[in-house]
Amino acid sequence: MAKPELEFFDPSGIAHDPIDAVEGLTEQILSRDDVTGDYTRMLHFQPGTDTSVMGPQVHDFWEEVWIIEGGIHDISLDQTFTAGMYACRPPGMPHGPWTSVGGCKTFELRHFECK
């Protein structure tokens, strides 16, 4: 089944599920395609979140990220990214780990290729 058909709605009622490895990092899954694995989520960094324990991330899928609020600092790149910035990461592109002094909210699309 493809992602569900959803008209505008308030996502504040969707649970914030913790990302197991990192305190202060949660996600809200907005929609998911159970066949392909594609999903759309909001990722929330509470103030002071540090993802160093996860190390740099490398995925086998496409990831698009738009920072909606706040900012994150990429430790590997020694660069800070803030609200309004966008990233499009192909499979295999390393990124992170990050810290977020004041907190951050991102909107993310993850695309898995059908095999």
Biopython code that builds the backbone (N, CA, C, O; Angstrom):
import numpy as np
from Bio.PDB.StructureBuilder import StructureBuilder

atoms = [
    (1, "MET", "N", (0.845, -1.186, 0.000)),
    (1, "MET", "CA", (0.000, 0.000, 0.000)),
    (1, "MET", "C", (0.883, 1.239, 0.000)),
    (1, "MET", "O", (1.902, 1.271, 0.690)),
    (2, "ALA", "N", (0.513, 2.237, -0.748)),
    (2, "ALA", "CA", (1.254, 3.501, -0.775)),
    (2, "ALA", "C", (0.995, 4.272, 0.519)),
    (2, "ALA", "O", (0.176, 3.872, 1.346)),
    (3, "LYS", "N", (1.702, 5.368, 0.669)),
    (3, "LYS", "CA", (1.411, 6.227, 1.817)),
    (3, "LYS", "C", (-0.074, 6.568, 1.806)),
    (3, "LYS", "O", (-0.682, 6.653, 0.739)),
    (4, "PRO", "N", (-0.664, 6.763, 2.984)),
    (4, "PRO", "CA", (-2.096, 7.048, 3.036)),
    (4, "PRO", "C", (-2.426, 8.435, 2.495)),
    (4, "PRO", "O", (-1.600, 9.348, 2.520)),
    (5, "GLU", "N", (-3.639, 8.564, 2.012)),
    (5, "GLU", "CA", (-4.138, 9.867, 1.590)),
    (5, "GLU", "C", (-4.525, 10.640, 2.851)),
    (5, "GLU", "O", (-5.367, 10.195, 3.631)),
    (6, "LEU", "N", (-3.905, 11.793, 3.037)),
    (6, "LEU", "CA", (-4.160, 12.610, 4.227)),
    (6, "LEU", "C", (-4.400, 14.051, 3.803)),
    (6, "LEU", "O", (-3.570, 14.642, 3.113)),
    (7, "GLU", "N", (-5.506, 14.607, 4.201)),
    (7, "GLU", "CA", (-5.756, 16.034, 3.980)),
    (7, "GLU", "C", (-5.098, 16.777, 5.138)),
    (7, "GLU", "O", (-4.674, 16.141, 6.102)),
    (8, "PHE", "N", (-5.003, 18.082, 5.073)),
    (8, "PHE", "CA", (-4.361, 18.855, 6.133)),
    (8, "PHE", "C", (-4.896, 18.441, 7.498)),
    (8, "PHE", "O", (-6.101, 18.285, 7.694)),
    (9, "PHE", "N", (-3.968, 18.269, 8.436)),
    (9, "PHE", "CA", (-4.336, 17.939, 9.809)),
    (9, "PHE", "C", (-3.250, 18.467, 10.737)),
    (9, "PHE", "O", (-2.144, 18.784, 10.298)),
    (10, "ASP", "N", (-3.569, 18.556, 11.998)),
    (10, "ASP", "CA", (-2.630, 19.034, 13.006)),
    (10, "ASP", "C", (-1.835, 17.835, 13.526)),
    (10, "ASP", "O", (-2.411, 16.966, 14.181)),
    (11, "PRO", "N", (-0.519, 17.761, 13.250)),
    (11, "PRO", "CA", (0.262, 16.607, 13.680)),
    (11, "PRO", "C", (0.630, 16.613, 15.163)),
    (11, "PRO", "O", (1.310, 15.698, 15.628)),
    (12, "SER", "N", (0.195, 17.623, 15.909)),
    (12, "SER", "CA", (0.578, 17.691, 17.328)),
    (12, "SER", "C", (0.062, 16.493, 18.124)),
    (12, "SER", "O", (0.597, 16.195, 19.192)),
    (13, "GLY", "N", (-0.970, 15.797, 17.627)),
    (13, "GLY", "CA", (-1.492, 14.630, 18.319)),
    (13, "GLY", "C", (-0.716, 13.351, 18.055)),
    (13, "GLY", "O", (-0.989, 12.327, 18.682)),
    (14, "ILE", "N", (0.253, 13.387, 17.132)),
    (14, "ILE", "CA", (1.070, 12.204, 16.838)),
    (14, "ILE", "C", (2.148, 12.078, 17.907)),
    (14, "ILE", "O", (2.809, 13.055, 18.260)),
    (15, "ALA", "N", (2.313, 10.866, 18.415)),
    (15, "ALA", "CA", (3.284, 10.617, 19.486)),
    (15, "ALA", "C", (4.699, 11.001, 19.064)),
    (15, "ALA", "O", (5.087, 10.843, 17.907)),
    (16, "HIS", "N", (5.450, 11.504, 20.023)),
    (16, "HIS", "CA", (6.881, 11.761, 19.856)),
    (16, "HIS", "C", (7.599, 10.515, 20.365)),
    (16, "HIS", "O", (7.730, 10.323, 21.574)),
    (17, "ASP", "N", (8.062, 9.672, 19.451)),
    (17, "ASP", "CA", (8.746, 8.442, 19.842)),
    (17, "ASP", "C", (10.232, 8.705, 20.014)),
    (17, "ASP", "O", (10.866, 9.294, 19.138)),
    (18, "PRO", "N", (10.793, 8.270, 21.142)),
    (18, "PRO", "CA", (12.225, 8.508, 21.365)),
    (18, "PRO", "C", (13.092, 7.719, 20.394)),
    (18, "PRO", "O", (12.758, 6.597, 20.015)),
    (19, "ILE", "N", (14.203, 8.318, 19.998)),
    (19, "ILE", "CA", (15.236, 7.614, 19.244)),
    (19, "ILE", "C", (16.099, 6.953, 20.311)),
    (19, "ILE", "O", (16.751, 7.644, 21.093)),
    (20, "ASP", "N", (16.110, 5.633, 20.351)),
    (20, "ASP", "CA", (16.669, 4.869, 21.467)),
    (20, "ASP", "C", (18.062, 5.290, 21.923)),
    (20, "ASP", "O", (18.316, 5.378, 23.124)),
    (21, "ALA", "N", (18.949, 5.545, 20.999)),
    (21, "ALA", "CA", (20.351, 5.768, 21.349)),
    (21, "ALA", "C", (20.642, 7.159, 21.920)),
    (21, "ALA", "O", (21.696, 7.355, 22.525)),
    (22, "VAL", "N", (19.725, 8.141, 21.742)),
    (22, "VAL", "CA", (20.046, 9.530, 22.080)),
    (22, "VAL", "C", (18.961, 10.159, 22.951)),
    (22, "VAL", "O", (17.799, 10.240, 22.553)),
    (23, "GLU", "N", (19.349, 10.593, 24.124)),
    (23, "GLU", "CA", (18.416, 11.304, 24.995)),
    (23, "GLU", "C", (18.108, 12.677, 24.391)),
    (23, "GLU", "O", (19.012, 13.400, 23.971)),
    (24, "GLY", "N", (16.815, 13.024, 24.353)),
    (24, "GLY", "CA", (16.411, 14.331, 23.842)),
    (24, "GLY", "C", (16.093, 14.352, 22.358)),
    (24, "GLY", "O", (15.759, 15.410, 21.823)),
    (25, "LEU", "N", (16.187, 13.207, 21.669)),
    (25, "LEU", "CA", (15.907, 13.120, 20.241)),
    (25, "LEU", "C", (14.647, 12.274, 20.048)),
    (25, "LEU", "O", (14.605, 11.108, 20.441)),
    (26, "THR", "N", (13.610, 12.881, 19.431)),
    (26, "THR", "CA", (12.359, 12.163, 19.196)),
    (26, "THR", "C", (11.902, 12.360, 17.761)),
    (26, "THR", "O", (12.316, 13.302, 17.086)),
    (27, "GLU", "N", (11.030, 11.446, 17.300)),
    (27, "GLU", "CA", (10.488, 11.545, 15.961)),
    (27, "GLU", "C", (8.977, 11.376, 16.002)),
    (27, "GLU", "O", (8.422, 10.695, 16.865)),
    (28, "GLN", "N", (8.332, 12.021, 15.035)),
    (28, "GLN", "CA", (6.907, 11.847, 14.785)),
    (28, "GLN", "C", (6.784, 11.338, 13.355)),
    (28, "GLN", "O", (7.126, 12.061, 12.419)),
    (29, "ILE", "N", (6.309, 10.120, 13.165)),
    (29, "ILE", "CA", (6.104, 9.583, 11.822)),
    (29, "ILE", "C", (4.772, 10.115, 11.316)),
    (29, "ILE", "O", (3.718, 9.795, 11.866)),
    (30, "LEU", "N", (4.821, 10.926, 10.268)),
    (30, "LEU", "CA", (3.617, 11.546, 9.717)),
    (30, "LEU", "C", (2.913, 10.635, 8.723)),
    (30, "LEU", "O", (1.683, 10.583, 8.693)),
    (31, "SER", "N", (3.676, 9.920, 7.913)),
    (31, "SER", "CA", (3.101, 8.961, 6.969)),
    (31, "SER", "C", (4.163, 7.937, 6.614)),
    (31, "SER", "O", (5.362, 8.209, 6.675)),
    (32, "ARG", "N", (3.690, 6.740, 6.237)),
    (32, "ARG", "CA", (4.618, 5.649, 5.921)),
    (32, "ARG", "C", (4.009, 4.768, 4.836)),
    (32, "ARG", "O", (2.804, 4.517, 4.811)),
    (33, "ASP", "N", (4.881, 4.309, 3.942)),
    (33, "ASP", "CA", (4.505, 3.310, 2.944)),
    (33, "ASP", "C", (5.106, 1.993, 3.425)),
    (33, "ASP", "O", (6.323, 1.812, 3.378)),
    (34, "ASP", "N", (4.259, 1.072, 3.887)),
    (34, "ASP", "CA", (4.749, -0.182, 4.449)),
    (34, "ASP", "C", (5.382, -1.101, 3.407)),
    (34, "ASP", "O", (6.134, -2.004, 3.772)),
    (35, "VAL", "N", (5.103, -0.897, 2.138)),
    (35, "VAL", "CA", (5.688, -1.732, 1.082)),
    (35, "VAL", "C", (7.112, -1.282, 0.768)),
    (35, "VAL", "O", (8.035, -2.096, 0.788)),
    (36, "THR", "N", (7.296, 0.003, 0.478)),
    (36, "THR", "CA", (8.621, 0.505, 0.101)),
    (36, "THR", "C", (9.475, 0.889, 1.304)),
    (36, "THR", "O", (10.703, 0.916, 1.213)),
    (37, "GLY", "N", (8.828, 1.185, 2.432)),
    (37, "GLY", "CA", (9.552, 1.673, 3.606)),
    (37, "GLY", "C", (9.668, 3.189, 3.637)),
    (37, "GLY", "O", (10.119, 3.743, 4.639)),
    (38, "ASP", "N", (9.268, 3.885, 2.556)),
    (38, "ASP", "CA", (9.325, 5.357, 2.528)),
    (38, "ASP", "C", (8.536, 5.921, 3.700)),
    (38, "ASP", "O", (7.479, 5.404, 4.060)),
    (39, "TYR", "N", (9.060, 6.980, 4.286)),
    (39, "TYR", "CA", (8.282, 7.658, 5.322)),
    (39, "TYR", "C", (8.646, 9.126, 5.418)),
    (39, "TYR", "O", (9.696, 9.574, 4.958)),
    (40, "THR", "N", (7.731, 9.851, 6.035)),
    (40, "THR", "CA", (7.892, 11.281, 6.288)),
    (40, "THR", "C", (7.821, 11.462, 7.795)),
    (40, "THR", "O", (6.953, 10.897, 8.460)),
    (41, "ARG", "N", (8.744, 12.256, 8.328)),
    (41, "ARG", "CA", (8.746, 12.437, 9.779)),
    (41, "ARG", "C", (9.161, 13.845, 10.162)),
    (41, "ARG", "O", (9.738, 14.591, 9.372)),
    (42, "MET", "N", (8.847, 14.177, 11.397)),
    (42, "MET", "CA", (9.381, 15.359, 12.070)),
    (42, "MET", "C", (10.398, 14.819, 13.069)),
    (42, "MET", "O", (10.093, 13.895, 13.823)),
    (43, "LEU", "N", (11.600, 15.384, 13.083)),
    (43, "LEU", "CA", (12.627, 15.002, 14.038)),
    (43, "LEU", "C", (12.839, 16.176, 14.979)),
    (43, "LEU", "O", (13.032, 17.309, 14.538)),
    (44, "HIS", "N", (12.803, 15.901, 16.271)),
    (44, "HIS", "CA", (12.889, 16.946, 17.298)),
    (44, "HIS", "C", (14.150, 16.745, 18.148)),
    (44, "HIS", "O", (14.346, 15.688, 18.748)),
    (45, "PHE", "N", (14.990, 17.768, 18.186)),
    (45, "PHE", "CA", (16.158, 17.808, 19.062)),
    (45, "PHE", "C", (15.795, 18.724, 20.230)),
    (45, "PHE", "O", (15.566, 19.915, 20.021)),
    (46, "GLN", "N", (15.740, 18.202, 21.437)),
    (46, "GLN", "CA", (15.536, 19.058, 22.597)),
    (46, "GLN", "C", (16.812, 19.876, 22.836)),
    (46, "GLN", "O", (17.892, 19.447, 22.430)),
    (47, "PRO", "N", (16.712, 21.046, 23.485)),
    (47, "PRO", "CA", (17.922, 21.819, 23.781)),
    (47, "PRO", "C", (18.959, 20.957, 24.503)),
    (47, "PRO", "O", (18.640, 20.256, 25.464)),
    (48, "GLY", "N", (20.197, 21.019, 24.030)),
    (48, "GLY", "CA", (21.290, 20.261, 24.627)),
    (48, "GLY", "C", (21.495, 18.871, 24.044)),
    (48, "GLY", "O", (22.386, 18.149, 24.492)),
    (49, "THR", "N", (20.697, 18.476, 23.060)),
    (49, "THR", "CA", (20.846, 17.142, 22.469)),
    (49, "THR", "C", (22.212, 17.007, 21.793)),
    (49, "THR", "O", (22.682, 17.921, 21.115)),
    (50, "ASP", "N", (22.836, 15.845, 21.994)),
    (50, "ASP", "CA", (24.132, 15.527, 21.397)),
    (50, "ASP", "C", (24.042, 14.101, 20.842)),
    (50, "ASP", "O", (23.849, 13.152, 21.602)),
    (51, "THR", "N", (24.180, 13.951, 19.525)),
    (51, "THR", "CA", (24.050, 12.625, 18.902)),
    (51, "THR", "C", (25.397, 11.933, 18.714)),
    (51, "THR", "O", (25.489, 10.978, 17.943)),
    (52, "SER", "N", (26.441, 12.393, 19.401)),
    (52, "SER", "CA", (27.785, 11.814, 19.234)),
    (52, "SER", "C", (27.805, 10.304, 19.446)),
    (52, "SER", "O", (28.577, 9.599, 18.796)),
    (53, "VAL", "N", (26.971, 9.806, 20.342)),
    (53, "VAL", "CA", (26.936, 8.372, 20.629)),
    (53, "VAL", "C", (26.591, 7.552, 19.388)),
    (53, "VAL", "O", (26.968, 6.383, 19.297)),
    (54, "MET", "N", (25.874, 8.153, 18.425)),
    (54, "MET", "CA", (25.502, 7.463, 17.194)),
    (54, "MET", "C", (26.591, 7.553, 16.125)),
    (54, "MET", "O", (26.571, 6.807, 15.146)),
    (55, "GLY", "N", (27.542, 8.472, 16.319)),
    (55, "GLY", "CA", (28.597, 8.668, 15.322)),
    (55, "GLY", "C", (28.036, 9.243, 14.035)),
    (55, "GLY", "O", (26.854, 9.581, 13.975)),
    (56, "PRO", "N", (28.866, 9.361, 12.996)),
    (56, "PRO", "CA", (28.371, 9.814, 11.696)),
    (56, "PRO", "C", (27.344, 8.815, 11.148)),
    (56, "PRO", "O", (27.472, 7.608, 11.355)),
    (57, "GLN", "N", (26.339, 9.323, 10.455)),
    (57, "GLN", "CA", (25.290, 8.492, 9.878)),
    (57, "GLN", "C", (25.548, 8.284, 8.385)),
    (57, "GLN", "O", (25.951, 9.211, 7.683)),
    (58, "VAL", "N", (25.314, 7.071, 7.912)),
    (58, "VAL", "CA", (25.372, 6.736, 6.494)),
    (58, "VAL", "C", (24.182, 5.828, 6.228)),
    (58, "VAL", "O", (24.046, 4.782, 6.862)),
    (59, "HIS", "N", (23.314, 6.222, 5.291)),
    (59, "HIS", "CA", (22.109, 5.460, 4.981)),
    (59, "HIS", "C", (22.201, 4.820, 3.602)),
    (59, "HIS", "O", (22.992, 5.232, 2.754)),
    (60, "ASP", "N", (21.365, 3.795, 3.402)),
    (60, "ASP", "CA", (21.262, 3.182, 2.076)),
    (60, "ASP", "C", (20.004, 3.674, 1.359)),
    (60, "ASP", "O", (19.471, 2.986, 0.489)),
    (61, "PHE", "N", (19.536, 4.856, 1.725)),
    (61, "PHE", "CA", (18.341, 5.448, 1.131)),
    (61, "PHE", "C", (18.541, 6.949, 0.964)),
    (61, "PHE", "O", (19.449, 7.538, 1.550)),
    (62, "TRP", "N", (17.674, 7.560, 0.149)),
    (62, "TRP", "CA", (17.668, 9.017, -0.043)),
    (62, "TRP", "C", (17.019, 9.661, 1.170)),
    (62, "TRP", "O", (16.048, 9.140, 1.718)),
    (63, "GLU", "N", (17.565, 10.805, 1.587)),
    (63, "GLU", "CA", (17.010, 11.555, 2.714)),
    (63, "GLU", "C", (16.995, 13.038, 2.357)),
    (63, "GLU", "O", (18.001, 13.602, 1.927)),
    (64, "GLU", "N", (15.829, 13.655, 2.546)),
    (64, "GLU", "CA", (15.701, 15.095, 2.369)),
    (64, "GLU", "C", (15.307, 15.693, 3.716)),
    (64, "GLU", "O", (14.424, 15.178, 4.402)),
    (65, "VAL", "N", (15.972, 16.785, 4.082)),
    (65, "VAL", "CA", (15.763, 17.394, 5.395)),
    (65, "VAL", "C", (15.616, 18.901, 5.244)),
    (65, "VAL", "O", (16.428, 19.551, 4.586)),
    (66, "TRP", "N", (14.579, 19.445, 5.856)),
    (66, "TRP", "CA", (14.365, 20.894, 5.916)),
    (66, "TRP", "C", (14.308, 21.271, 7.388)),
    (66, "TRP", "O", (13.511, 20.707, 8.138)),
    (67, "ILE", "N", (15.135, 22.207, 7.810)),
    (67, "ILE", "CA", (15.131, 22.661, 9.205)),
    (67, "ILE", "C", (14.029, 23.700, 9.358)),
    (67, "ILE", "O", (14.060, 24.755, 8.725)),
    (68, "ILE", "N", (13.065, 23.391, 10.197)),
    (68, "ILE", "CA", (11.907, 24.264, 10.408)),
    (68, "ILE", "C", (12.164, 25.282, 11.514)),
    (68, "ILE", "O", (11.839, 26.461, 11.372)),
    (69, "GLU", "N", (12.748, 24.818, 12.613)),
    (69, "GLU", "CA", (13.015, 25.693, 13.768)),
    (69, "GLU", "C", (14.381, 25.367, 14.346)),
    (69, "GLU", "O", (14.842, 24.227, 14.273)),
    (70, "GLY", "N", (15.026, 26.374, 14.919)),
    (70, "GLY", "CA", (16.268, 26.159, 15.643)),
    (70, "GLY", "C", (17.442, 25.871, 14.739)),
    (70, "GLY", "O", (17.530, 26.375, 13.619)),
    (71, "GLY", "N", (18.352, 25.041, 15.251)),
    (71, "GLY", "CA", (19.536, 24.714, 14.482)),
    (71, "GLY", "C", (20.274, 23.515, 15.046)),
    (71, "GLY", "O", (20.080, 23.126, 16.197)),
    (72, "ILE", "N", (21.125, 22.939, 14.208)),
    (72, "ILE", "CA", (21.992, 21.835, 14.612)),
    (72, "ILE", "C", (23.413, 22.134, 14.142)),
    (72, "ILE", "O", (23.628, 22.787, 13.120)),
    (73, "HIS", "N", (24.366, 21.642, 14.911)),
    (73, "HIS", "CA", (25.781, 21.809, 14.564)),
    (73, "HIS", "C", (26.338, 20.449, 14.183)),
    (73, "HIS", "O", (26.325, 19.522, 14.993)),
    (74, "ASP", "N", (26.834, 20.322, 12.940)),
    (74, "ASP", "CA", (27.453, 19.089, 12.478)),
    (74, "ASP", "C", (28.887, 19.071, 13.005)),
    (74, "ASP", "O", (29.716, 19.889, 12.604)),
    (75, "ILE", "N", (29.168, 18.133, 13.902)),
    (75, "ILE", "CA", (30.477, 18.055, 14.547)),
    (75, "ILE", "C", (31.568, 17.718, 13.534)),
    (75, "ILE", "O", (32.647, 18.308, 13.576)),
    (76, "SER", "N", (31.303, 16.773, 12.619)),
    (76, "SER", "CA", (32.314, 16.367, 11.627)),
    (76, "SER", "C", (32.694, 17.514, 10.697)),
    (76, "SER", "O", (33.868, 17.694, 10.373)),
    (77, "LEU", "N", (31.695, 18.290, 10.268)),
    (77, "LEU", "CA", (31.945, 19.404, 9.346)),
    (77, "LEU", "C", (32.302, 20.702, 10.062)),
    (77, "LEU", "O", (32.789, 21.647, 9.441)),
    (78, "ASP", "N", (32.057, 20.747, 11.382)),
    (78, "ASP", "CA", (32.195, 21.970, 12.176)),
    (78, "ASP", "C", (31.404, 23.114, 11.538)),
    (78, "ASP", "O", (31.910, 24.223, 11.364)),
    (79, "GLN", "N", (30.135, 22.809, 11.191)),
    (79, "GLN", "CA", (29.237, 23.799, 10.602)),
    (79, "GLN", "C", (27.893, 23.747, 11.312)),
    (79, "GLN", "O", (27.431, 22.684, 11.727)),
    (80, "THR", "N", (27.277, 24.913, 11.442)),
    (80, "THR", "CA", (25.951, 25.009, 12.042)),
    (80, "THR", "C", (24.932, 25.292, 10.945)),
    (80, "THR", "O", (25.149, 26.137, 10.077)),
    (81, "PHE", "N", (23.827, 24.575, 11.002)),
    (81, "PHE", "CA", (22.750, 24.704, 10.035)),
    (81, "PHE", "C", (21.505, 25.163, 10.780)),
    (81, "PHE", "O", (21.212, 24.671, 11.870)),
    (82, "THR", "N", (20.768, 26.111, 10.191)),
    (82, "THR", "CA", (19.678, 26.762, 10.900)),
    (82, "THR", "C", (18.366, 26.741, 10.115)),
    (82, "THR", "O", (18.313, 26.300, 8.967)),
    (83, "ALA", "N", (17.316, 27.228, 10.764)),
    (83, "ALA", "CA", (15.972, 27.244, 10.184)),
    (83, "ALA", "C", (15.978, 27.799, 8.767)),
    (83, "ALA", "O", (16.607, 28.817, 8.480)),
    (84, "GLY", "N", (15.253, 27.094, 7.880)),
    (84, "GLY", "CA", (15.161, 27.484, 6.482)),
    (84, "GLY", "C", (16.134, 26.747, 5.584)),
    (84, "GLY", "O", (15.978, 26.776, 4.363)),
    (85, "MET", "N", (17.135, 26.086, 6.151)),
    (85, "MET", "CA", (18.118, 25.370, 5.342)),
    (85, "MET", "C", (17.594, 23.987, 4.967)),
    (85, "MET", "O", (16.770, 23.407, 5.674)),
    (86, "TYR", "N", (18.087, 23.471, 3.842)),
    (86, "TYR", "CA", (17.618, 22.208, 3.259)),
    (86, "TYR", "C", (18.812, 21.352, 2.864)),
    (86, "TYR", "O", (19.839, 21.871, 2.428)),
    (87, "ALA", "N", (18.673, 20.032, 3.017)),
    (87, "ALA", "CA", (19.691, 19.084, 2.565)),
    (87, "ALA", "C", (19.021, 17.961, 1.781)),
    (87, "ALA", "O", (17.912, 17.537, 2.106)),
    (88, "CYS", "N", (19.715, 17.481, 0.734)),
    (88, "CYS", "CA", (19.281, 16.312, -0.030)),
    (88, "CYS", "C", (20.470, 15.362, -0.050)),
    (88, "CYS", "O", (21.494, 15.649, -0.670)),
    (89, "ARG", "N", (20.327, 14.221, 0.637)),
    (89, "ARG", "CA", (21.442, 13.298, 0.811)),
    (89, "ARG", "C", (21.195, 11.999, 0.047)),
    (89, "ARG", "O", (20.221, 11.297, 0.321)),
    (90, "PRO", "N", (22.062, 11.676, -0.901)),
    (90, "PRO", "CA", (21.933, 10.398, -1.602)),
    (90, "PRO", "C", (22.418, 9.259, -0.710)),
    (90, "PRO", "O", (23.097, 9.504, 0.287)),
    (91, "PRO", "N", (22.078, 8.017, -1.053)),
    (91, "PRO", "CA", (22.592, 6.880, -0.293)),
    (91, "PRO", "C", (24.114, 6.935, -0.207)),
    (91, "PRO", "O", (24.793, 7.233, -1.190)),
    (92, "GLY", "N", (24.642, 6.641, 0.989)),
    (92, "GLY", "CA", (26.085, 6.593, 1.185)),
    (92, "GLY", "C", (26.731, 7.891, 1.625)),
    (92, "GLY", "O", (27.927, 7.906, 1.918)),
    (93, "MET", "N", (25.970, 8.997, 1.683)),
    (93, "MET", "CA", (26.555, 10.283, 2.069)),
    (93, "MET", "C", (26.654, 10.379, 3.599)),
    (93, "MET", "O", (25.630, 10.371, 4.281)),
    (94, "PRO", "N", (27.887, 10.469, 4.148)),
    (94, "PRO", "CA", (28.020, 10.604, 5.602)),
    (94, "PRO", "C", (27.555, 11.980, 6.078)),
    (94, "PRO", "O", (27.719, 12.978, 5.377)),
    (95, "HIS", "N", (26.972, 12.019, 7.281)),
    (95, "HIS", "CA", (26.533, 13.274, 7.892)),
    (95, "HIS", "C", (26.449, 13.090, 9.405)),
    (95, "HIS", "O", (26.205, 11.991, 9.904)),
    (96, "GLY", "N", (26.661, 14.208, 10.129)),
    (96, "GLY", "CA", (26.635, 14.155, 11.585)),
    (96, "GLY", "C", (27.955, 13.625, 12.126)),
    (96, "GLY", "O", (28.918, 13.418, 11.387)),
    (97, "PRO", "N", (27.969, 13.409, 13.449)),
    (97, "PRO", "CA", (26.922, 13.629, 14.445)),
    (97, "PRO", "C", (26.694, 15.111, 14.720)),
    (97, "PRO", "O", (27.457, 15.968, 14.273)),
    (98, "TRP", "N", (25.614, 15.395, 15.474)),
    (98, "TRP", "CA", (25.192, 16.769, 15.711)),
    (98, "TRP", "C", (25.015, 17.066, 17.191)),
    (98, "TRP", "O", (24.833, 16.183, 18.029)),
    (99, "THR", "N", (25.079, 18.367, 17.459)),
    (99, "THR", "CA", (24.632, 18.896, 18.741)),
    (99, "THR", "C", (23.615, 19.991, 18.433)),
    (99, "THR", "O", (23.624, 20.587, 17.355)),
    (100, "SER", "N", (22.741, 20.240, 19.403)),
    (100, "SER", "CA", (21.782, 21.335, 19.259)),
    (100, "SER", "C", (21.663, 22.049, 20.593)),
    (100, "SER", "O", (21.050, 21.540, 21.532)),
    (101, "VAL", "N", (22.248, 23.220, 20.667)),
    (101, "VAL", "CA", (22.251, 23.982, 21.917)),
    (101, "VAL", "C", (20.840, 24.420, 22.290)),
    (101, "VAL", "O", (20.408, 24.221, 23.425)),
    (102, "GLY", "N", (20.118, 25.017, 21.341)),
    (102, "GLY", "CA", (18.801, 25.572, 21.637)),
    (102, "GLY", "C", (17.628, 24.732, 21.175)),
    (102, "GLY", "O", (16.477, 25.137, 21.340)),
    (103, "GLY", "N", (17.901, 23.552, 20.591)),
    (103, "GLY", "CA", (16.841, 22.703, 20.072)),
    (103, "GLY", "C", (16.653, 22.907, 18.580)),
    (103, "GLY", "O", (17.101, 23.904, 18.013)),
    (104, "CYS", "N", (15.985, 21.951, 17.953)),
    (104, "CYS", "CA", (15.798, 21.992, 16.511)),
    (104, "CYS", "C", (14.619, 21.104, 16.137)),
    (104, "CYS", "O", (14.362, 20.088, 16.784)),
    (105, "LYS", "N", (13.903, 21.502, 15.079)),
    (105, "LYS", "CA", (12.840, 20.677, 14.510)),
    (105, "LYS", "C", (13.076, 20.585, 13.020)),
    (105, "LYS", "O", (13.228, 21.604, 12.346)),
    (106, "THR", "N", (13.108, 19.343, 12.490)),
    (106, "THR", "CA", (13.288, 19.139, 11.062)),
    (106, "THR", "C", (12.106, 18.370, 10.481)),
    (106, "THR", "O", (11.444, 17.596, 11.172)),
    (107, "PHE", "N", (11.860, 18.602, 9.196)),
    (107, "PHE", "CA", (10.882, 17.864, 8.403)),
    (107, "PHE", "C", (11.683, 17.010, 7.447)),
    (107, "PHE", "O", (12.511, 17.533, 6.702)),
    (108, "GLU", "N", (11.456, 15.693, 7.451)),
    (108, "GLU", "CA", (12.295, 14.787, 6.681)),
    (108, "GLU", "C", (11.471, 13.848, 5.810)),
    (108, "GLU", "O", (10.408, 13.369, 6.204)),
    (109, "LEU", "N", (11.997, 13.602, 4.615)),
    (109, "LEU", "CA", (11.447, 12.606, 3.695)),
    (109, "LEU", "C", (12.530, 11.561, 3.473)),
    (109, "LEU", "O", (13.670, 11.897, 3.154)),
    (110, "ARG", "N", (12.172, 10.303, 3.641)),
    (110, "ARG", "CA", (13.130, 9.216, 3.423)),
    (110, "ARG", "C", (12.567, 8.300, 2.346)),
    (110, "ARG", "O", (11.447, 7.799, 2.447)),
    (111, "HIS", "N", (13.385, 8.096, 1.302)),
    (111, "HIS", "CA", (12.968, 7.325, 0.124)),
    (111, "HIS", "C", (13.835, 6.093, -0.038)),
    (111, "HIS", "O", (15.053, 6.203, -0.178)),
    (112, "PHE", "N", (13.227, 4.934, -0.021)),
    (112, "PHE", "CA", (13.930, 3.669, -0.223)),
    (112, "PHE", "C", (13.673, 3.215, -1.644)),
    (112, "PHE", "O", (12.544, 3.296, -2.129)),
    (113, "GLU", "N", (14.697, 2.743, -2.310)),
    (113, "GLU", "CA", (14.525, 2.278, -3.678)),
    (113, "GLU", "C", (13.959, 0.874, -3.683)),
    (113, "GLU", "O", (14.375, 0.029, -2.889)),
    (114, "CYS", "N", (13.009, 0.619, -4.576)),
    (114, "CYS", "CA", (12.445, -0.717, -4.718)),
    (114, "CYS", "C", (13.472, -1.620, -5.382)),
    (114, "CYS", "O", (14.152, -1.213, -6.324)),
    (115, "LYS", "N", (13.577, -2.815, -4.901)),
    (115, "LYS", "CA", (14.544, -3.754, -5.465)),
    (115, "LYS", "C", (13.818, -4.895, -6.110)),
    (115, "LYS", "O", (14.450, -5.804, -6.649)),
]
sb = StructureBuilder()
sb.init_structure("model")
sb.init_model(0)
sb.init_chain("A")
sb.init_seg("    ")
for serial, (resi, resn, name, xyz) in enumerate(atoms, 1):
    if name == "N":
        sb.init_residue(resn, " ", resi, " ")
    sb.init_atom(name, np.array(xyz, "f"), 0.0, 1.0, " ", f" {name:<3s}", serial, name[0])
structure = sb.get_structure()
